[in-house]
């Protein structure tokens, strides 16, 4: 990641400025609205639809509660975050979850998070790669694509590489993709453009979110609540990131904001308006 230079950043920004592209469809990771969705599923989903979002990424544990209301909207359910335990400890239960995802029309399932107790160095990451590869084979057989969602710890150096490098190098691109969370990359002081350039064709999904200035570099999720900000705020320059994402082959963009200062719908509205009006 560290071979990313100012020259490549400027080139990506220039390419974006010249293209005049806008995002074809913007989705929402429904984790953003987890504080209001369970009690008001239809109202919340219709509000998301009315803002202008077209796609959603759902969370497995909430699926039964939201599915009927979701079908009353025009929102397309594209991706599903399944419980990590289905990948790490209960893959015998994974086929049933995948069959359900296929019946509901999802295209992607995601391994969303590795708990600190399950993390470690190179050997632990290689074992995780083996586990995800087996899951990826099951997903492919079911007609789904598997992606792994990063946080910050995956960017911790391991010699000349990062743990993420080792994970991706140890898995078949046909079986395991990456859902790049650009904010968590930035928490680890890694430029999202660098990841997108390095793993072109390997990143079908991306979380669009920003990071407040002044957050200390770290390889964990202990960022302060006010560190999460709307897409148009913060220290991530979205234009070159979106240009690099388009060049890299990202297919679906999901706005996510783990913490919001008020009603999460207000933050989603602000991010949508910014992205809608942004050409890159």
C-alpha positions as a Python dict, from the first residue, in 0.01 Angstrom:
ca = {
    (1, 'X'): (0, 0, 0),
    (2, 'X'): (284, 235, 73),
    (3, 'X'): (391, 258, -291),
    (4, 'X'): (97, 493, -349),
    (5, 'X'): (247, 827, -448),
    (6, 'X'): (131, 1183, -480),
    (7, 'X'): (172, 1143, -855),
    (8, 'X'): (-79, 856, -870),
    (9, 'X'): (-317, 1048, -642),
    (10, 'X'): (-304, 1351, -872),
    (11, 'X'): (-347, 1129, -1177),
    (12, 'X'): (-653, 965, -1029),
    (13, 'X'): (-800, 1302, -938),
    (14, 'X'): (-732, 1436, -1288),
    (15, 'X'): (-887, 1131, -1450),
    (16, 'X'): (-1194, 1172, -1235),
    (17, 'X'): (-1228, 1540, -1315),
    (18, 'X'): (-1202, 1468, -1686),
    (19, 'X'): (-1460, 1188, -1691),
    (20, 'X'): (-1763, 1374, -1555),
    (21, 'X'): (-1901, 1047, -1416),
    (22, 'X'): (-2159, 1021, -1143),
    (23, 'X'): (-2251, 714, -944),
    (24, 'X'): (-2502, 501, -1141),
    (25, 'X'): (-2682, 382, -828),
    (26, 'X'): (-2621, 458, -464),
    (27, 'X'): (-2715, 213, -192),
    (28, 'X'): (-2736, 211, 187),
    (29, 'X'): (-2588, -31, 435),
    (30, 'X'): (-2885, -70, 666),
    (31, 'X'): (-2661, -91, 971),
    (32, 'X'): (-2667, 289, 949),
    (33, 'X'): (-3033, 296, 1052),
    (34, 'X'): (-3020, 14, 1307),
    (35, 'X'): (-3149, 240, 1588),
    (36, 'X'): (-3478, 317, 1410),
    (37, 'X'): (-3527, 36, 1158),
    (38, 'X'): (-3660, -236, 1394),
    (39, 'X'): (-3938, -18, 1534),
    (40, 'X'): (-4031, 158, 1211),
    (41, 'X'): (-3918, -66, 923),
    (42, 'X'): (-4156, 49, 651),
    (43, 'X'): (-4134, 418, 741),
    (44, 'X'): (-3754, 400, 752),
    (45, 'X'): (-3719, 212, 424),
    (46, 'X'): (-3962, 445, 247),
    (47, 'X'): (-3765, 742, 376),
    (48, 'X'): (-3446, 588, 234),
    (49, 'X'): (-3625, 535, -97),
    (50, 'X'): (-3756, 892, -100),
    (51, 'X'): (-3407, 1031, -38),
    (52, 'X'): (-3311, 872, -371),
    (53, 'X'): (-3125, 557, -278),
    (54, 'X'): (-3185, 260, -507),
    (55, 'X'): (-3011, -34, -340),
    (56, 'X'): (-2959, -171, 8),
    (57, 'X'): (-2716, -397, 184),
    (58, 'X'): (-2896, -582, 460),
    (59, 'X'): (-2783, -740, 786),
    (60, 'X'): (-2879, -1104, 833),
    (61, 'X'): (-3011, -1076, 1186),
    (62, 'X'): (-3265, -811, 1081),
    (63, 'X'): (-3380, -976, 760),
    (64, 'X'): (-3705, -1134, 877),
    (65, 'X'): (-3822, -809, 1039),
    (66, 'X'): (-3757, -591, 736),
    (67, 'X'): (-3818, -818, 438),
    (68, 'X'): (-4194, -765, 393),
    (69, 'X'): (-4163, -385, 432),
    (70, 'X'): (-3863, -382, 198),
    (71, 'X'): (-4068, -553, -74),
    (72, 'X'): (-4319, -268, -51),
    (73, 'X'): (-4050, -30, -176),
    (74, 'X'): (-3851, -13, -498),
    (75, 'X'): (-3524, -67, -311),
    (76, 'X'): (-3317, -355, -449),
    (77, 'X'): (-3157, -589, -198),
    (78, 'X'): (-2813, -653, -347),
    (79, 'X'): (-2585, -766, -67),
    (80, 'X'): (-2628, -939, 268),
    (81, 'X'): (-2401, -931, 573),
    (82, 'X'): (-2427, -1274, 733),
    (83, 'X'): (-2326, -1359, 1088),
    (84, 'X'): (-1951, -1419, 1105),
    (85, 'X'): (-2012, -1742, 1293),
    (86, 'X'): (-2156, -1897, 977),
    (87, 'X'): (-1815, -1857, 817),
    (88, 'X'): (-1585, -1929, 1110),
    (89, 'X'): (-1758, -2190, 1323),
    (90, 'X'): (-2079, -2316, 1164),
    (91, 'X'): (-2023, -2361, 793),
    (92, 'X'): (-2252, -2663, 807),
    (93, 'X'): (-2533, -2409, 854),
    (94, 'X'): (-2411, -2185, 574),
    (95, 'X'): (-2586, -2367, 284),
    (96, 'X'): (-2930, -2300, 434),
    (97, 'X'): (-2844, -1931, 476),
    (98, 'X'): (-2718, -1915, 119),
    (99, 'X'): (-3028, -2084, -18),
    (100, 'X'): (-3239, -1827, 163),
    (101, 'X'): (-3027, -1542, 23),
    (102, 'X'): (-3067, -1678, -330),
    (103, 'X'): (-3445, -1708, -293),
    (104, 'X'): (-3460, -1346, -182),
    (105, 'X'): (-3259, -1231, -484),
    (106, 'X'): (-2930, -1128, -323),
    (107, 'X'): (-2620, -1130, -542),
    (108, 'X'): (-2355, -1106, -270),
    (109, 'X'): (-2302, -1230, 81),
    (110, 'X'): (-2040, -1073, 305),
    (111, 'X'): (-1827, -1188, 597),
    (112, 'X'): (-1859, -863, 791),
    (113, 'X'): (-1628, -869, 1091),
    (114, 'X'): (-1360, -1067, 1271),
    (115, 'X'): (-1375, -1026, 1648),
    (116, 'X'): (-1050, -936, 1828),
    (117, 'X'): (-1039, -1281, 1990),
    (118, 'X'): (-1023, -1440, 1644),
    (119, 'X'): (-749, -1211, 1511),
    (120, 'X'): (-378, -1269, 1501),
    (121, 'X'): (-69, -1258, 1284),
    (122, 'X'): (17, -1413, 952),
    (123, 'X'): (-69, -1773, 1039),
    (124, 'X'): (-408, -1677, 1178),
    (125, 'X'): (-483, -1477, 863),
    (126, 'X'): (-379, -1769, 644),
    (127, 'X'): (-617, -1997, 834),
    (128, 'X'): (-888, -1736, 787),
    (129, 'X'): (-810, -1739, 414),
    (130, 'X'): (-859, -2115, 405),
    (131, 'X'): (-1188, -2083, 590),
    (132, 'X'): (-1313, -1810, 356),
    (133, 'X'): (-1205, -2009, 53),
    (134, 'X'): (-1421, -2303, 160),
    (135, 'X'): (-1710, -2064, 218),
    (136, 'X'): (-1645, -1906, -120),
    (137, 'X'): (-1678, -2243, -289),
    (138, 'X'): (-2013, -2294, -119),
    (139, 'X'): (-2125, -1946, -223),
    (140, 'X'): (-2019, -1997, -581),
    (141, 'X'): (-2202, -2331, -598),
    (142, 'X'): (-2515, -2154, -473),
    (143, 'X'): (-2484, -1879, -734),
    (144, 'X'): (-2364, -1608, -497),
    (145, 'X'): (-2042, -1409, -468),
    (146, 'X'): (-1861, -1386, -135),
    (147, 'X'): (-1687, -1070, -18),
    (148, 'X'): (-1488, -993, 295),
    (149, 'X'): (-1546, -658, 466),
    (150, 'X'): (-1241, -492, 616),
    (151, 'X'): (-1195, -279, 924),
    (152, 'X'): (-862, -127, 1026),
    (153, 'X'): (-675, -423, 1174),
    (154, 'X'): (-626, -585, 833),
    (155, 'X'): (-391, -304, 733),
    (156, 'X'): (-145, -377, 1012),
    (157, 'X'): (200, -439, 862),
    (158, 'X'): (329, -796, 842),
    (159, 'X'): (681, -759, 712),
    (160, 'X'): (669, -587, 374),
    (161, 'X'): (297, -659, 340),
    (162, 'X'): (-21, -604, 535),
    (163, 'X'): (-252, -865, 681),
    (164, 'X'): (-501, -774, 407),
    (165, 'X'): (-238, -845, 142),
    (166, 'X'): (-181, -1188, 291),
    (167, 'X'): (-554, -1260, 313),
    (168, 'X'): (-619, -1166, -48),
    (169, 'X'): (-306, -1334, -181),
    (170, 'X'): (-407, -1653, 1),
    (171, 'X'): (-756, -1668, -150),
    (172, 'X'): (-877, -1729, -504),
    (173, 'X'): (-1015, -1408, -658),
    (174, 'X'): (-1293, -1618, -810),
    (175, 'X'): (-1403, -1725, -463),
    (176, 'X'): (-1335, -1432, -230),
    (177, 'X'): (-1368, -1063, -313),
    (178, 'X'): (-1326, -755, -95),
    (179, 'X'): (-1587, -511, 22),
    (180, 'X'): (-1363, -212, 75),
    (181, 'X'): (-1457, 13, 364),
    (182, 'X'): (-1269, 328, 273),
    (183, 'X'): (-1308, 493, 613),
    (184, 'X'): (-1151, 204, 804),
    (185, 'X'): (-865, 199, 556),
    (186, 'X'): (-809, 567, 631),
    (187, 'X'): (-821, 500, 1007),
    (188, 'X'): (-515, 281, 946),
    (189, 'X'): (-359, 568, 745),
    (190, 'X'): (-394, 380, 416),
    (191, 'X'): (-518, 565, 109),
    (192, 'X'): (-830, 396, -36),
    (193, 'X'): (-710, 478, -388),
    (194, 'X'): (-400, 267, -324),
    (195, 'X'): (-611, -34, -229),
    (196, 'X'): (-837, 13, -529),
    (197, 'X'): (-540, 36, -763),
    (198, 'X'): (-362, -263, -614),
    (199, 'X'): (-664, -491, -617),
    (200, 'X'): (-829, -387, -942),
    (201, 'X'): (-1102, -634, -1031),
    (202, 'X'): (-1111, -777, -680),
    (203, 'X'): (-1340, -520, -513),
    (204, 'X'): (-1702, -548, -626),
    (205, 'X'): (-1849, -363, -326),
    (206, 'X'): (-1749, -46, -145),
    (207, 'X'): (-1863, 133, 171),
    (208, 'X'): (-1871, 508, 117),
    (209, 'X'): (-1810, 696, 440),
    (210, 'X'): (-1575, 960, 571),
    (211, 'X'): (-1347, 1026, 867),
    (212, 'X'): (-1317, 1339, 1073),
    (213, 'X'): (-979, 1507, 1080),
    (214, 'X'): (-761, 1451, 1385),
    (215, 'X'): (-834, 1081, 1442),
    (216, 'X'): (-517, 905, 1552),
    (217, 'X'): (-395, 619, 1334),
    (218, 'X'): (-489, 281, 1478),
    (219, 'X'): (-537, -83, 1383),
    (220, 'X'): (-860, -137, 1573),
    (221, 'X'): (-1218, -9, 1573),
    (222, 'X'): (-1181, 220, 1873),
    (223, 'X'): (-1251, 536, 1678),
    (224, 'X'): (-1456, 800, 1867),
    (225, 'X'): (-1824, 832, 1788),
    (226, 'X'): (-1777, 1173, 1632),
    (227, 'X'): (-1506, 1036, 1402),
    (228, 'X'): (-1772, 910, 1162),
    (229, 'X'): (-1892, 1187, 932),
    (230, 'X'): (-2103, 1227, 619),
    (231, 'X'): (-1954, 1151, 278),
    (232, 'X'): (-1889, 1513, 186),
    (233, 'X'): (-1707, 1591, 510),
    (234, 'X'): (-1385, 1461, 656),
    (235, 'X'): (-1037, 1394, 524),
    (236, 'X'): (-1112, 1147, 244),
    (237, 'X'): (-1118, 1320, -93),
    (238, 'X'): (-1407, 1140, -259),
    (239, 'X'): (-1342, 1240, -620),
    (240, 'X'): (-1019, 1042, -672),
    (241, 'X'): (-1156, 754, -464),
    (242, 'X'): (-1468, 725, -678),
    (243, 'X'): (-1264, 761, -997),
    (244, 'X'): (-1032, 483, -883),
    (245, 'X'): (-1331, 270, -780),
    (246, 'X'): (-1486, 302, -1126),
    (247, 'X'): (-1153, 210, -1286),
    (248, 'X'): (-1109, -82, -1046),
    (249, 'X'): (-1447, -232, -1127),
    (250, 'X'): (-1651, -156, -815),
    (251, 'X'): (-2010, -249, -896),
    (252, 'X'): (-2207, -135, -591),
    (253, 'X'): (-2161, 159, -356),
    (254, 'X'): (-2322, 157, -13),
    (255, 'X'): (-2329, 464, 208),
    (256, 'X'): (-2267, 368, 568),
    (257, 'X'): (-2221, 582, 875),
    (258, 'X'): (-2164, 377, 1188),
    (259, 'X'): (-2245, 669, 1419),
    (260, 'X'): (-2445, 982, 1340),
    (261, 'X'): (-2488, 1304, 1540),
    (262, 'X'): (-2867, 1285, 1518),
    (263, 'X'): (-3127, 1102, 1312),
    (264, 'X'): (-2936, 870, 1077),
    (265, 'X'): (-3178, 955, 796),
    (266, 'X'): (-3056, 1315, 811),
    (267, 'X'): (-2698, 1200, 769),
    (268, 'X'): (-2794, 966, 484),
    (269, 'X'): (-2977, 1251, 311),
    (270, 'X'): (-2673, 1476, 340),
    (271, 'X'): (-2440, 1209, 204),
    (272, 'X'): (-2676, 1129, -83),
    (273, 'X'): (-2708, 1491, -191),
    (274, 'X'): (-2331, 1528, -188),
    (275, 'X'): (-2272, 1214, -393),
    (276, 'X'): (-2557, 1285, -632),
    (277, 'X'): (-2408, 1621, -723),
    (278, 'X'): (-2047, 1500, -736),
    (279, 'X'): (-1887, 1433, -1074),
    (280, 'X'): (-1556, 1251, -1075),
}
